[in-house]
Amino acid sequence: PVWKEPRDLGLIAGTHEFSLNPFHARLPSPHDGIVSLEETRIEGAKDTVEIHANHTGMLFRRELAEQVTAFLRRGQFRH
């Protein structure tokens, strides 16, 4: 896909390959148990960052909140 909207797009991807999903074994590595890293690549995104967390677990990670805050404030993630 290609991002063509006027708003900046930032993508955060998880890379901890843990899931209770029985179909996760079919995902190409790396993945977060639900979404493969490959699926998070969108042409036109302003920035991307990976965090070591599974899909659901990342919602409870301080690092996720800090990365979202950084992107909203500066238009880029902390690398």
Biopython code that builds the backbone (N, CA, C, O; Angstrom):
import numpy as np
from Bio.PDB.StructureBuilder import StructureBuilder

atoms = [
    (1, "PRO", "N", (0.821, -1.210, 0.000)),
    (1, "PRO", "CA", (0.000, 0.000, 0.000)),
    (1, "PRO", "C", (0.864, 1.274, 0.000)),
    (1, "PRO", "O", (2.042, 1.249, 0.356)),
    (2, "VAL", "N", (0.249, 2.362, -0.404)),
    (2, "VAL", "CA", (0.929, 3.657, -0.458)),
    (2, "VAL", "C", (0.103, 4.662, 0.333)),
    (2, "VAL", "O", (-1.110, 4.758, 0.142)),
    (3, "TRP", "N", (0.756, 5.413, 1.223)),
    (3, "TRP", "CA", (0.108, 6.456, 2.030)),
    (3, "TRP", "C", (0.159, 7.756, 1.241)),
    (3, "TRP", "O", (1.241, 8.244, 0.916)),
    (4, "LYS", "N", (-1.012, 8.321, 0.930)),
    (4, "LYS", "CA", (-1.084, 9.557, 0.147)),
    (4, "LYS", "C", (-1.842, 10.659, 0.876)),
    (4, "LYS", "O", (-2.130, 11.706, 0.296)),
    (5, "GLU", "N", (-2.160, 10.430, 2.127)),
    (5, "GLU", "CA", (-2.914, 11.412, 2.892)),
    (5, "GLU", "C", (-2.011, 12.584, 3.293)),
    (5, "GLU", "O", (-0.791, 12.428, 3.342)),
    (6, "PRO", "N", (-2.589, 13.746, 3.578)),
    (6, "PRO", "CA", (-1.772, 14.901, 3.966)),
    (6, "PRO", "C", (-1.198, 14.790, 5.388)),
    (6, "PRO", "O", (-0.252, 15.505, 5.721)),
    (7, "ARG", "N", (-1.747, 13.920, 6.216)),
    (7, "ARG", "CA", (-1.241, 13.735, 7.576)),
    (7, "ARG", "C", (-0.053, 12.792, 7.580)),
    (7, "ARG", "O", (0.029, 11.867, 6.771)),
    (8, "ASP", "N", (0.871, 13.040, 8.508)),
    (8, "ASP", "CA", (2.021, 12.154, 8.660)),
    (8, "ASP", "C", (1.574, 10.805, 9.223)),
    (8, "ASP", "O", (0.689, 10.731, 10.075)),
    (9, "LEU", "N", (2.197, 9.759, 8.735)),
    (9, "LEU", "CA", (1.905, 8.407, 9.196)),
    (9, "LEU", "C", (3.151, 7.820, 9.839)),
    (9, "LEU", "O", (4.230, 7.819, 9.246)),
    (10, "GLY", "N", (2.993, 7.327, 11.046)),
    (10, "GLY", "CA", (4.062, 6.626, 11.738)),
    (10, "GLY", "C", (3.593, 5.219, 12.058)),
    (10, "GLY", "O", (2.448, 5.022, 12.466)),
    (11, "LEU", "N", (4.463, 4.247, 11.878)),
    (11, "LEU", "CA", (4.104, 2.850, 12.088)),
    (11, "LEU", "C", (4.972, 2.229, 13.175)),
    (11, "LEU", "O", (6.198, 2.338, 13.146)),
    (12, "ILE", "N", (4.322, 1.580, 14.132)),
    (12, "ILE", "CA", (5.017, 0.879, 15.206)),
    (12, "ILE", "C", (4.710, -0.604, 15.051)),
    (12, "ILE", "O", (3.548, -1.008, 15.012)),
    (13, "ALA", "N", (5.760, -1.407, 14.963)),
    (13, "ALA", "CA", (5.589, -2.846, 14.756)),
    (13, "ALA", "C", (6.189, -3.616, 15.920)),
    (13, "ALA", "O", (7.263, -3.279, 16.419)),
    (14, "GLY", "N", (5.487, -4.645, 16.341)),
    (14, "GLY", "CA", (6.000, -5.532, 17.375)),
    (14, "GLY", "C", (6.803, -6.670, 16.758)),
    (14, "GLY", "O", (6.530, -7.103, 15.638)),
    (15, "THR", "N", (7.800, -7.149, 17.505)),
    (15, "THR", "CA", (8.643, -8.230, 16.979)),
    (15, "THR", "C", (8.779, -9.416, 17.941)),
    (15, "THR", "O", (9.621, -10.290, 17.733)),
    (16, "HIS", "N", (7.959, -9.448, 18.982)),
    (16, "HIS", "CA", (8.009, -10.596, 19.894)),
    (16, "HIS", "C", (7.036, -11.645, 19.382)),
    (16, "HIS", "O", (5.821, -11.462, 19.451)),
    (17, "GLU", "N", (7.570, -12.732, 18.874)),
    (17, "GLU", "CA", (6.778, -13.741, 18.183)),
    (17, "GLU", "C", (6.063, -14.680, 19.142)),
    (17, "GLU", "O", (6.321, -15.884, 19.151)),
    (18, "PHE", "N", (5.174, -14.134, 19.939)),
    (18, "PHE", "CA", (4.395, -14.932, 20.883)),
    (18, "PHE", "C", (2.921, -14.707, 20.607)),
    (18, "PHE", "O", (2.482, -13.577, 20.395)),
    (19, "SER", "N", (2.166, -15.788, 20.610)),
    (19, "SER", "CA", (0.730, -15.668, 20.408)),
    (19, "SER", "C", (0.038, -16.950, 20.835)),
    (19, "SER", "O", (0.621, -18.033, 20.781)),
    (20, "LEU", "N", (-1.182, -16.821, 21.249)),
    (20, "LEU", "CA", (-2.028, -17.979, 21.500)),
    (20, "LEU", "C", (-2.786, -18.355, 20.234)),
    (20, "LEU", "O", (-3.527, -19.338, 20.215)),
    (21, "ASN", "N", (-2.601, -17.577, 19.186)),
    (21, "ASN", "CA", (-3.235, -17.796, 17.905)),
    (21, "ASN", "C", (-2.621, -19.036, 17.244)),
    (21, "ASN", "O", (-1.419, -19.058, 16.982)),
    (22, "PRO", "N", (-3.431, -20.068, 16.969)),
    (22, "PRO", "CA", (-2.877, -21.295, 16.386)),
    (22, "PRO", "C", (-2.351, -21.112, 14.962)),
    (22, "PRO", "O", (-1.648, -21.986, 14.454)),
    (23, "PHE", "N", (-2.675, -19.999, 14.311)),
    (23, "PHE", "CA", (-2.239, -19.766, 12.936)),
    (23, "PHE", "C", (-0.967, -18.936, 12.857)),
    (23, "PHE", "O", (-0.472, -18.678, 11.761)),
    (24, "HIS", "N", (-0.424, -18.509, 14.005)),
    (24, "HIS", "CA", (0.748, -17.632, 13.963)),
    (24, "HIS", "C", (1.976, -18.299, 13.355)),
    (24, "HIS", "O", (2.873, -17.606, 12.875)),
    (25, "ALA", "N", (2.035, -19.609, 13.366)),
    (25, "ALA", "CA", (3.186, -20.305, 12.787)),
    (25, "ALA", "C", (3.298, -20.048, 11.284)),
    (25, "ALA", "O", (4.368, -20.225, 10.702)),
    (26, "ARG", "N", (2.225, -19.643, 10.670)),
    (26, "ARG", "CA", (2.227, -19.366, 9.236)),
    (26, "ARG", "C", (2.737, -17.961, 8.919)),
    (26, "ARG", "O", (2.986, -17.645, 7.755)),
    (27, "LEU", "N", (2.892, -17.130, 9.923)),
    (27, "LEU", "CA", (3.368, -15.770, 9.687)),
    (27, "LEU", "C", (4.864, -15.772, 9.402)),
    (27, "LEU", "O", (5.625, -16.474, 10.067)),
    (28, "PRO", "N", (5.287, -14.984, 8.408)),
    (28, "PRO", "CA", (6.733, -14.869, 8.190)),
    (28, "PRO", "C", (7.383, -14.096, 9.332)),
    (28, "PRO", "O", (6.817, -13.128, 9.840)),
    (29, "SER", "N", (8.562, -14.526, 9.726)),
    (29, "SER", "CA", (9.291, -13.837, 10.791)),
    (29, "SER", "C", (9.971, -12.601, 10.228)),
    (29, "SER", "O", (10.352, -12.585, 9.057)),
    (30, "PRO", "N", (10.128, -11.577, 11.032)),
    (30, "PRO", "CA", (9.590, -11.429, 12.383)),
    (30, "PRO", "C", (8.116, -11.016, 12.344)),
    (30, "PRO", "O", (7.614, -10.505, 11.342)),
    (31, "HIS", "N", (7.451, -11.254, 13.462)),
    (31, "HIS", "CA", (6.047, -10.879, 13.608)),
    (31, "HIS", "C", (5.745, -10.675, 15.086)),
    (31, "HIS", "O", (6.579, -10.950, 15.949)),
    (32, "ASP", "N", (4.537, -10.187, 15.362)),
    (32, "ASP", "CA", (4.145, -9.943, 16.750)),
    (32, "ASP", "C", (3.101, -10.941, 17.228)),
    (32, "ASP", "O", (2.443, -10.724, 18.245)),
    (33, "GLY", "N", (2.954, -12.041, 16.487)),
    (33, "GLY", "CA", (1.961, -13.050, 16.828)),
    (33, "GLY", "C", (0.669, -12.882, 16.053)),
    (33, "GLY", "O", (-0.127, -13.817, 15.967)),
    (34, "ILE", "N", (0.449, -11.705, 15.487)),
    (34, "ILE", "CA", (-0.762, -11.426, 14.712)),
    (34, "ILE", "C", (-0.418, -10.825, 13.354)),
    (34, "ILE", "O", (-0.996, -11.203, 12.335)),
    (35, "VAL", "N", (0.525, -9.890, 13.347)),
    (35, "VAL", "CA", (0.892, -9.139, 12.145)),
    (35, "VAL", "C", (2.386, -9.320, 11.881)),
    (35, "VAL", "O", (3.204, -9.170, 12.789)),
    (36, "SER", "N", (2.736, -9.643, 10.639)),
    (36, "SER", "CA", (4.160, -9.755, 10.306)),
    (36, "SER", "C", (4.744, -8.365, 10.105)),
    (36, "SER", "O", (4.038, -7.426, 9.736)),
    (37, "LEU", "N", (6.024, -8.250, 10.351)),
    (37, "LEU", "CA", (6.708, -6.975, 10.154)),
    (37, "LEU", "C", (6.539, -6.510, 8.711)),
    (37, "LEU", "O", (6.373, -5.319, 8.448)),
    (38, "GLU", "N", (6.585, -7.448, 7.795)),
    (38, "GLU", "CA", (6.408, -7.146, 6.372)),
    (38, "GLU", "C", (5.080, -6.428, 6.107)),
    (38, "GLU", "O", (5.011, -5.546, 5.251)),
    (39, "GLU", "N", (4.033, -6.805, 6.837)),
    (39, "GLU", "CA", (2.708, -6.199, 6.641)),
    (39, "GLU", "C", (2.626, -4.757, 7.138)),
    (39, "GLU", "O", (1.676, -4.045, 6.812)),
    (40, "THR", "N", (3.602, -4.326, 7.914)),
    (40, "THR", "CA", (3.559, -2.966, 8.452)),
    (40, "THR", "C", (4.293, -1.967, 7.560)),
    (40, "THR", "O", (4.353, -0.782, 7.888)),
    (41, "ARG", "N", (4.841, -2.414, 6.460)),
    (41, "ARG", "CA", (5.575, -1.526, 5.561)),
    (41, "ARG", "C", (4.600, -0.821, 4.622)),
    (41, "ARG", "O", (3.919, -1.462, 3.821)),
    (42, "ILE", "N", (4.542, 0.482, 4.727)),
    (42, "ILE", "CA", (3.666, 1.276, 3.872)),
    (42, "ILE", "C", (4.486, 2.400, 3.256)),
    (42, "ILE", "O", (5.035, 3.245, 3.963)),
    (43, "GLU", "N", (4.561, 2.399, 1.943)),
    (43, "GLU", "CA", (5.283, 3.456, 1.247)),
    (43, "GLU", "C", (4.639, 4.803, 1.552)),
    (43, "GLU", "O", (3.417, 4.938, 1.499)),
    (44, "GLY", "N", (5.449, 5.786, 1.866)),
    (44, "GLY", "CA", (4.939, 7.113, 2.177)),
    (44, "GLY", "C", (4.838, 7.389, 3.665)),
    (44, "GLY", "O", (4.569, 8.521, 4.066)),
    (45, "ALA", "N", (5.053, 6.356, 4.502)),
    (45, "ALA", "CA", (5.054, 6.586, 5.952)),
    (45, "ALA", "C", (6.246, 7.459, 6.301)),
    (45, "ALA", "O", (7.330, 7.297, 5.740)),
    (46, "LYS", "N", (6.049, 8.374, 7.217)),
    (46, "LYS", "CA", (7.128, 9.277, 7.591)),
    (46, "LYS", "C", (8.201, 8.578, 8.417)),
    (46, "LYS", "O", (9.388, 8.869, 8.265)),
    (47, "ASP", "N", (7.792, 7.652, 9.296)),
    (47, "ASP", "CA", (8.760, 6.964, 10.137)),
    (47, "ASP", "C", (8.175, 5.631, 10.585)),
    (47, "ASP", "O", (6.959, 5.455, 10.649)),
    (48, "THR", "N", (9.071, 4.700, 10.894)),
    (48, "THR", "CA", (8.674, 3.405, 11.442)),
    (48, "THR", "C", (9.627, 3.051, 12.572)),
    (48, "THR", "O", (10.776, 3.492, 12.602)),
    (49, "VAL", "N", (9.126, 2.246, 13.497)),
    (49, "VAL", "CA", (9.958, 1.778, 14.601)),
    (49, "VAL", "C", (9.443, 0.407, 15.023)),
    (49, "VAL", "O", (8.256, 0.106, 14.898)),
    (50, "GLU", "N", (10.348, -0.404, 15.518)),
    (50, "GLU", "CA", (9.996, -1.735, 16.016)),
    (50, "GLU", "C", (10.210, -1.762, 17.524)),
    (50, "GLU", "O", (11.169, -1.187, 18.038)),
    (51, "ILE", "N", (9.306, -2.437, 18.221)),
    (51, "ILE", "CA", (9.498, -2.660, 19.649)),
    (51, "ILE", "C", (9.360, -4.158, 19.912)),
    (51, "ILE", "O", (8.595, -4.852, 19.241)),
    (52, "HIS", "N", (10.108, -4.640, 20.891)),
    (52, "HIS", "CA", (10.058, -6.067, 21.208)),
    (52, "HIS", "C", (8.857, -6.315, 22.117)),
    (52, "HIS", "O", (8.962, -6.283, 23.343)),
    (53, "ALA", "N", (7.723, -6.561, 21.482)),
    (53, "ALA", "CA", (6.477, -6.829, 22.198)),
    (53, "ALA", "C", (5.566, -7.606, 21.267)),
    (53, "ALA", "O", (5.671, -7.492, 20.046)),
    (54, "ASN", "N", (4.664, -8.402, 21.851)),
    (54, "ASN", "CA", (3.691, -9.066, 21.006)),
    (54, "ASN", "C", (2.520, -8.113, 20.748)),
    (54, "ASN", "O", (2.457, -7.026, 21.323)),
    (55, "HIS", "N", (1.613, -8.522, 19.892)),
    (55, "HIS", "CA", (0.555, -7.644, 19.397)),
    (55, "HIS", "C", (-0.288, -7.028, 20.522)),
    (55, "HIS", "O", (-0.474, -5.812, 20.561)),
    (56, "THR", "N", (-0.783, -7.843, 21.412)),
    (56, "THR", "CA", (-1.613, -7.331, 22.507)),
    (56, "THR", "C", (-0.773, -6.712, 23.608)),
    (56, "THR", "O", (-1.143, -5.685, 24.178)),
    (57, "GLY", "N", (0.349, -7.331, 23.906)),
    (57, "GLY", "CA", (1.208, -6.859, 24.983)),
    (57, "GLY", "C", (1.751, -5.463, 24.771)),
    (57, "GLY", "O", (1.997, -4.741, 25.737)),
    (58, "MET", "N", (1.944, -5.068, 23.508)),
    (58, "MET", "CA", (2.517, -3.738, 23.274)),
    (58, "MET", "C", (1.607, -2.625, 23.779)),
    (58, "MET", "O", (2.080, -1.528, 24.077)),
    (59, "LEU", "N", (0.323, -2.891, 23.877)),
    (59, "LEU", "CA", (-0.604, -1.866, 24.381)),
    (59, "LEU", "C", (-0.324, -1.491, 25.832)),
    (59, "LEU", "O", (-0.724, -0.422, 26.292)),
    (60, "PHE", "N", (0.357, -2.365, 26.538)),
    (60, "PHE", "CA", (0.644, -2.133, 27.956)),
    (60, "PHE", "C", (2.102, -1.746, 28.208)),
    (60, "PHE", "O", (2.536, -1.690, 29.359)),
    (61, "ARG", "N", (2.846, -1.484, 27.159)),
    (61, "ARG", "CA", (4.260, -1.154, 27.277)),
    (61, "ARG", "C", (4.457, 0.358, 27.338)),
    (61, "ARG", "O", (3.911, 1.099, 26.520)),
    (62, "ARG", "N", (5.221, 0.792, 28.289)),
    (62, "ARG", "CA", (5.572, 2.210, 28.398)),
    (62, "ARG", "C", (6.268, 2.683, 27.129)),
    (62, "ARG", "O", (6.046, 3.803, 26.669)),
    (63, "GLU", "N", (7.112, 1.823, 26.567)),
    (63, "GLU", "CA", (7.846, 2.170, 25.350)),
    (63, "GLU", "C", (6.898, 2.570, 24.217)),
    (63, "GLU", "O", (7.195, 3.496, 23.462)),
    (64, "LEU", "N", (5.768, 1.886, 24.093)),
    (64, "LEU", "CA", (4.795, 2.233, 23.057)),
    (64, "LEU", "C", (4.272, 3.643, 23.278)),
    (64, "LEU", "O", (4.234, 4.447, 22.347)),
    (65, "ALA", "N", (3.868, 3.947, 24.507)),
    (65, "ALA", "CA", (3.352, 5.282, 24.819)),
    (65, "ALA", "C", (4.409, 6.353, 24.555)),
    (65, "ALA", "O", (4.091, 7.427, 24.045)),
    (66, "GLU", "N", (5.649, 6.069, 24.896)),
    (66, "GLU", "CA", (6.730, 7.034, 24.667)),
    (66, "GLU", "C", (6.988, 7.242, 23.178)),
    (66, "GLU", "O", (7.265, 8.361, 22.747)),
    (67, "GLN", "N", (6.898, 6.182, 22.401)),
    (67, "GLN", "CA", (7.107, 6.314, 20.959)),
    (67, "GLN", "C", (5.963, 7.102, 20.304)),
    (67, "GLN", "O", (6.206, 7.940, 19.436)),
    (68, "VAL", "N", (4.740, 6.837, 20.713)),
    (68, "VAL", "CA", (3.602, 7.586, 20.181)),
    (68, "VAL", "C", (3.744, 9.066, 20.535)),
    (68, "VAL", "O", (3.528, 9.934, 19.689)),
    (69, "THR", "N", (4.103, 9.348, 21.769)),
    (69, "THR", "CA", (4.294, 10.725, 22.205)),
    (69, "THR", "C", (5.384, 11.412, 21.390)),
    (69, "THR", "O", (5.210, 12.553, 20.961)),
    (70, "ALA", "N", (6.498, 10.733, 21.174)),
    (70, "ALA", "CA", (7.597, 11.299, 20.392)),
    (70, "ALA", "C", (7.141, 11.635, 18.973)),
    (70, "ALA", "O", (7.460, 12.700, 18.445)),
    (71, "PHE", "N", (6.400, 10.723, 18.366)),
    (71, "PHE", "CA", (5.942, 10.958, 16.996)),
    (71, "PHE", "C", (4.973, 12.129, 16.933)),
    (71, "PHE", "O", (5.058, 12.958, 16.026)),
    (72, "LEU", "N", (4.063, 12.202, 17.882)),
    (72, "LEU", "CA", (3.094, 13.302, 17.877)),
    (72, "LEU", "C", (3.755, 14.651, 18.136)),
    (72, "LEU", "O", (3.324, 15.669, 17.593)),
    (73, "ARG", "N", (4.785, 14.663, 18.950)),
    (73, "ARG", "CA", (5.473, 15.924, 19.271)),
    (73, "ARG", "C", (6.464, 16.356, 18.194)),
    (73, "ARG", "O", (6.530, 17.535, 17.845)),
    (74, "ARG", "N", (7.242, 15.391, 17.662)),
    (74, "ARG", "CA", (8.349, 15.754, 16.772)),
    (74, "ARG", "C", (8.199, 15.237, 15.347)),
    (74, "ARG", "O", (8.985, 15.593, 14.468)),
    (75, "GLY", "N", (7.196, 14.402, 15.118)),
    (75, "GLY", "CA", (7.021, 13.858, 13.785)),
    (75, "GLY", "C", (7.970, 12.720, 13.466)),
    (75, "GLY", "O", (8.119, 12.328, 12.309)),
    (76, "GLN", "N", (8.617, 12.187, 14.509)),
    (76, "GLN", "CA", (9.490, 11.020, 14.314)),
    (76, "GLN", "C", (9.609, 10.252, 15.629)),
    (76, "GLN", "O", (9.428, 10.798, 16.717)),
    (77, "PHE", "N", (9.919, 8.971, 15.484)),
    (77, "PHE", "CA", (10.090, 8.117, 16.653)),
    (77, "PHE", "C", (11.496, 8.268, 17.213)),
    (77, "PHE", "O", (12.374, 8.831, 16.560)),
    (78, "ARG", "N", (11.706, 7.763, 18.424)),
    (78, "ARG", "CA", (13.057, 7.711, 19.010)),
    (78, "ARG", "C", (13.751, 6.472, 18.465)),
    (78, "ARG", "O", (13.224, 5.365, 18.569)),
    (79, "HIS", "N", (14.915, 6.653, 17.892)),
    (79, "HIS", "CA", (15.678, 5.516, 17.352)),
    (79, "HIS", "C", (16.971, 5.381, 18.109)),
    (79, "HIS", "O", (17.767, 4.488, 17.818)),
]
sb = StructureBuilder()
sb.init_structure("model")
sb.init_model(0)
sb.init_chain("A")
sb.init_seg("    ")
for serial, (resi, resn, name, xyz) in enumerate(atoms, 1):
    if name == "N":
        sb.init_residue(resn, " ", resi, " ")
    sb.init_atom(name, np.array(xyz, "f"), 0.0, 1.0, " ", f" {name:<3s}", serial, name[0])
structure = sb.get_structure()
